[in-house]
Amino acid sequence: MTDTADFEIMERQGWADPSIAKGYADGFEMATRLAARKLADEVAAGPNCKALDLCTGHGVVAAELVARGSDVTGLDFSEPMIELAQSAVPTARFVQGDAMAMEFPDHTFDAVTIGFGVPHFPDPERGLREVNRVLKPGGRVAFSIWRGKGSDGAFGWLFDAVERLADPSISLPAGPDAHMLVDSGIAKPMVENAGFDNVRLINVASELCVSDPKMLFDVFVGGAVRAASLLKRQPKERRDAIRADLATRVQAEANKDIRGYFVPAPSVVITASSQA
């Protein structure tokens, strides 16, 4: 089994940085909000729903759940994210904790949402088993994953630019593929092995907005731990080349209006039921 200790250290240290937490909240706000609506739809959020928003981040999914009348608890390992979430959604309860070993009793929640958090699990299947443990029988889970390499949008453009222009000797610690669960052939058996059934994958046409084409690079460096770790260690000339390449893609392919450039950031929502 892959040793993910260095990956876990990178994740925890990265998300403990208040500037990274704020950078993610600002840079990915629109895209995460679009996905949050679908997550809330898929768990049937409403007044009779006791919901856990796992990897709650800056609280964008928690806010959507609260708006629909759910009783919401948010959990994240990042203290800066918890602070942002509590400020944004004061009527929800937020706790700092480990998604891989939660302190909630078995069968506590009617629903669990995870907005782009599963790729941060050092072992996604084990993390999903823990989700299943805290869900009531028949409870719903819904989680979102960004589309990555080969996709038409921000993450696909970044992968393409890095592959062509980055220093190949600079790499990230071994960890789970952040985008593998957009593949139903991988997602369905993993989710089923974690104790769920009725697994479905739903495409979401999410997008983010930048005021200047060159800012897409800054969104990744300022608000994505893996990307920041990789890009910040590049020699300046390679960073500049990647920034310019992303800016060219934004200018050519993003939709523009007076608010800025709307960059596709497609995602997938995976939804399932806890086995009764």
C-alpha positions as CSV (number, residue, x, y, z in Angstrom):
1,M,0.0,0.0,0.0
2,T,1.3,3.5,-0.8
3,D,2.8,5.4,2.1
4,T,0.8,8.7,2.2
5,A,2.5,10.2,5.3
6,D,4.2,13.0,3.3
7,F,0.9,13.7,1.4
8,E,-1.0,14.0,4.7
9,I,1.7,16.4,6.1
10,M,1.5,18.5,2.9
11,E,-2.3,18.7,3.1
12,R,-2.5,19.6,6.8
13,Q,0.3,22.1,6.7
14,G,-1.1,23.7,3.5
15,W,-4.7,24.0,4.7
16,A,-3.5,25.3,8.1
17,D,-2.3,28.4,6.2
18,P,-5.0,31.1,6.5
19,S,-4.0,32.6,3.2
20,I,-4.6,29.3,1.4
21,A,-7.9,28.9,3.1
22,K,-9.0,32.4,2.1
23,G,-7.5,32.0,-1.4
24,Y,-9.6,28.9,-2.0
25,A,-12.8,30.5,-0.6
26,D,-12.3,33.5,-2.9
27,G,-10.9,31.9,-6.0
28,F,-13.3,28.9,-6.2
29,E,-16.4,30.6,-4.7
30,M,-18.6,30.5,-7.8
31,A,-17.7,26.9,-8.8
32,T,-18.1,25.5,-5.3
33,R,-21.5,27.2,-4.9
34,L,-22.8,25.7,-8.1
35,A,-21.8,22.3,-7.0
36,A,-23.2,22.9,-3.5
37,R,-26.7,23.3,-4.9
38,K,-26.5,19.9,-6.5
39,L,-25.1,18.3,-3.4
40,A,-28.0,19.6,-1.4
41,D,-30.5,18.4,-4.0
42,E,-29.1,14.9,-4.0
43,V,-29.3,14.4,-0.2
44,A,-32.9,15.9,-0.1
45,A,-31.8,18.7,2.3
46,G,-34.8,20.1,4.2
47,P,-36.3,20.9,7.6
48,N,-36.3,17.2,8.7
49,C,-32.7,16.5,7.7
50,K,-29.9,16.3,10.2
51,A,-26.8,16.8,7.9
52,L,-23.1,16.6,8.3
53,D,-21.1,18.7,5.9
54,L,-17.7,16.9,5.9
55,C,-14.6,18.8,4.8
56,T,-16.8,21.8,5.1
57,G,-14.1,24.3,4.0
58,H,-15.4,27.9,4.0
59,G,-18.9,26.7,4.6
60,V,-20.4,27.0,1.1
61,V,-22.2,23.7,1.2
62,A,-23.2,24.2,4.8
63,A,-24.8,27.5,3.8
64,E,-26.9,25.8,1.1
65,L,-28.0,23.1,3.6
66,V,-29.0,25.7,6.2
67,A,-30.9,27.7,3.6
68,R,-33.0,24.7,3.0
69,G,-33.8,24.3,6.7
70,S,-31.5,21.4,7.6
71,D,-29.8,21.0,11.0
72,V,-26.2,21.3,10.0
73,T,-22.9,20.3,11.5
74,G,-19.7,21.0,9.6
75,L,-16.4,19.3,10.1
76,D,-12.9,20.2,8.8
77,F,-9.3,19.6,9.9
78,S,-8.4,23.1,9.0
79,E,-8.8,25.7,11.7
80,P,-8.7,28.6,9.3
81,M,-11.5,27.0,7.2
82,I,-13.6,26.4,10.3
83,E,-13.2,30.1,11.2
84,L,-14.3,31.2,7.7
85,A,-17.3,28.8,7.8
86,Q,-18.5,29.8,11.2
87,S,-18.4,33.5,10.2
88,A,-20.2,32.7,6.9
89,V,-22.9,30.4,8.4
90,P,-23.4,31.4,12.1
91,T,-26.5,29.2,12.5
92,A,-24.6,26.0,11.8
93,R,-22.3,24.1,14.2
94,F,-18.7,23.6,13.2
95,V,-16.1,21.4,14.7
96,Q,-12.4,20.7,13.9
97,G,-11.8,17.0,13.5
98,D,-10.5,14.1,11.4
99,A,-12.7,12.9,8.6
100,M,-11.0,9.5,8.8
101,A,-11.8,9.0,12.5
102,M,-14.9,11.1,13.4
103,E,-16.1,11.3,17.0
104,F,-19.8,11.1,16.1
105,P,-21.7,8.0,17.3
106,D,-22.9,5.4,14.7
107,H,-26.0,6.3,12.7
108,T,-26.1,10.0,13.7
109,F,-26.9,11.8,10.4
110,D,-29.6,11.6,7.7
111,A,-27.2,13.0,5.1
112,V,-23.6,13.6,4.5
113,T,-22.2,16.1,2.0
114,I,-18.6,16.5,1.0
115,G,-17.7,19.4,-1.3
116,F,-14.5,18.5,-3.1
117,G,-13.1,16.9,0.1
118,V,-12.8,13.2,-0.8
119,P,-9.5,13.7,-2.7
120,H,-8.0,15.1,0.5
121,F,-8.7,11.7,2.3
122,P,-5.4,9.8,2.5
123,D,-7.4,6.6,1.8
124,P,-10.7,7.5,0.1
125,E,-12.4,4.2,0.5
126,R,-11.6,4.0,4.2
127,G,-12.9,7.6,4.5
128,L,-16.2,6.7,2.8
129,R,-16.6,3.7,5.2
130,E,-16.3,6.2,8.1
131,V,-19.0,8.3,6.3
132,N,-21.2,5.2,6.1
133,R,-20.7,4.5,9.8
134,V,-22.1,7.9,10.9
135,L,-25.1,7.8,8.4
136,K,-28.4,6.3,9.4
137,P,-29.4,3.2,7.4
138,G,-30.8,4.5,4.1
139,G,-29.2,7.9,4.6
140,R,-27.7,9.7,1.6
141,V,-24.2,10.8,0.8
142,A,-23.2,13.2,-2.0
143,F,-19.7,14.4,-2.8
144,S,-18.2,16.4,-5.6
145,I,-14.9,15.9,-7.6
146,W,-13.3,18.2,-10.0
147,R,-12.7,16.9,-13.5
148,G,-8.9,16.8,-14.1
149,K,-6.5,15.8,-16.8
150,G,-8.1,15.9,-20.3
151,S,-11.1,17.9,-19.2
152,D,-12.1,21.2,-20.9
153,G,-11.6,23.8,-18.2
154,A,-9.4,25.1,-15.5
155,F,-8.0,21.8,-14.1
156,G,-7.6,20.2,-17.5
157,W,-5.8,23.3,-18.8
158,L,-3.5,23.3,-15.7
159,F,-2.6,19.6,-16.2
160,D,-1.8,20.3,-19.8
161,A,0.4,23.3,-19.1
162,V,2.3,21.5,-16.3
163,E,2.8,18.4,-18.5
164,R,4.4,20.5,-21.2
165,L,6.1,23.3,-19.3
166,A,6.9,22.3,-15.8
167,D,10.2,20.9,-14.5
168,P,9.6,17.1,-14.5
169,S,12.0,16.6,-11.6
170,I,9.6,18.5,-9.3
171,S,6.8,16.2,-8.1
172,L,4.2,15.9,-5.3
173,P,4.2,13.4,-2.4
174,A,2.5,10.1,-3.2
175,G,-1.3,10.4,-2.5
176,P,-4.6,9.5,-4.0
177,D,-5.4,10.7,-7.5
178,A,-7.5,13.8,-6.9
179,H,-9.7,13.2,-10.0
180,M,-10.0,9.5,-10.3
181,L,-13.6,9.2,-9.0
182,V,-15.0,11.1,-12.0
183,D,-14.6,7.7,-13.7
184,S,-17.7,5.6,-12.9
185,G,-15.6,2.4,-13.3
186,I,-13.5,3.5,-10.3
187,A,-16.1,5.4,-8.3
188,K,-19.0,2.8,-8.3
189,P,-17.0,-0.2,-6.9
190,M,-15.2,2.0,-4.4
191,V,-18.4,3.6,-3.0
192,E,-20.2,0.2,-3.0
193,N,-17.3,-1.4,-1.1
194,A,-17.6,1.3,1.5
195,G,-21.2,0.1,2.2
196,F,-23.4,2.1,-0.2
197,D,-25.8,1.3,-3.0
198,N,-27.7,3.2,-5.6
199,V,-24.5,4.9,-6.7
200,R,-25.0,7.6,-9.4
201,L,-22.6,10.1,-11.1
202,I,-24.0,13.4,-12.2
203,N,-22.1,16.0,-14.3
204,V,-22.1,19.6,-13.1
205,A,-21.2,22.5,-15.4
206,S,-19.5,24.5,-12.7
207,E,-17.3,27.5,-13.5
208,L,-15.2,30.2,-11.8
209,C,-14.6,33.8,-12.6
210,V,-11.3,35.8,-12.9
211,S,-11.1,39.5,-13.6
212,D,-7.9,39.1,-15.7
213,P,-6.7,36.0,-17.8
214,K,-3.4,35.9,-15.9
215,M,-5.3,35.4,-12.6
216,L,-6.2,31.7,-13.2
217,F,-2.6,30.9,-12.3
218,D,-3.0,32.9,-9.1
219,V,-6.3,31.0,-8.2
220,F,-4.4,27.7,-8.2
221,V,-1.3,29.0,-6.4
222,G,-3.3,31.0,-3.9
223,G,-6.0,28.4,-3.1
224,A,-5.1,24.9,-4.0
225,V,-2.6,23.1,-1.8
226,R,-1.4,20.5,-4.3
227,A,-1.1,23.0,-7.2
228,A,0.6,25.5,-4.9
229,S,3.1,23.0,-3.7
230,L,4.0,22.1,-7.3
231,L,3.9,25.5,-8.9
232,K,5.7,27.5,-6.2
233,R,8.7,25.2,-6.5
234,Q,9.1,25.7,-10.3
235,P,11.9,28.0,-11.5
236,K,10.6,31.4,-12.3
237,E,10.8,31.0,-16.1
238,R,8.7,27.9,-15.9
239,R,6.1,29.5,-13.6
240,D,5.9,32.4,-16.0
241,A,5.4,30.1,-18.9
242,I,2.6,28.2,-17.2
243,R,1.0,31.5,-16.2
244,A,1.1,32.7,-19.8
245,D,-0.2,29.4,-21.2
246,L,-3.2,29.5,-18.8
247,A,-3.9,33.1,-19.7
248,T,-3.9,32.3,-23.4
249,R,-6.5,29.5,-22.8
250,V,-8.7,31.8,-20.7
251,Q,-8.6,34.5,-23.4
252,A,-9.4,32.0,-26.1
253,E,-12.0,29.8,-24.4
254,A,-13.6,31.6,-21.5
255,N,-16.8,33.5,-21.7
256,K,-16.3,37.2,-21.0
257,D,-18.7,39.9,-19.7
258,I,-18.3,43.1,-17.6
259,R,-17.7,40.9,-14.5
260,G,-14.7,39.1,-15.9
261,Y,-13.8,35.8,-17.6
262,F,-15.9,32.8,-16.8
263,V,-13.7,29.7,-16.9
264,P,-15.2,26.2,-17.0
265,A,-14.4,24.1,-14.0
266,P,-16.5,21.0,-14.6
267,S,-17.2,18.6,-11.8
268,V,-19.0,15.4,-11.0
269,V,-21.3,14.7,-8.1
270,I,-21.4,11.1,-6.8
271,T,-24.4,10.2,-4.8
272,A,-25.4,7.0,-3.0
273,S,-27.5,5.5,-0.2
274,S,-26.2,3.8,3.0
275,Q,-27.2,0.2,2.9
276,A,-30.2,-0.4,5.2
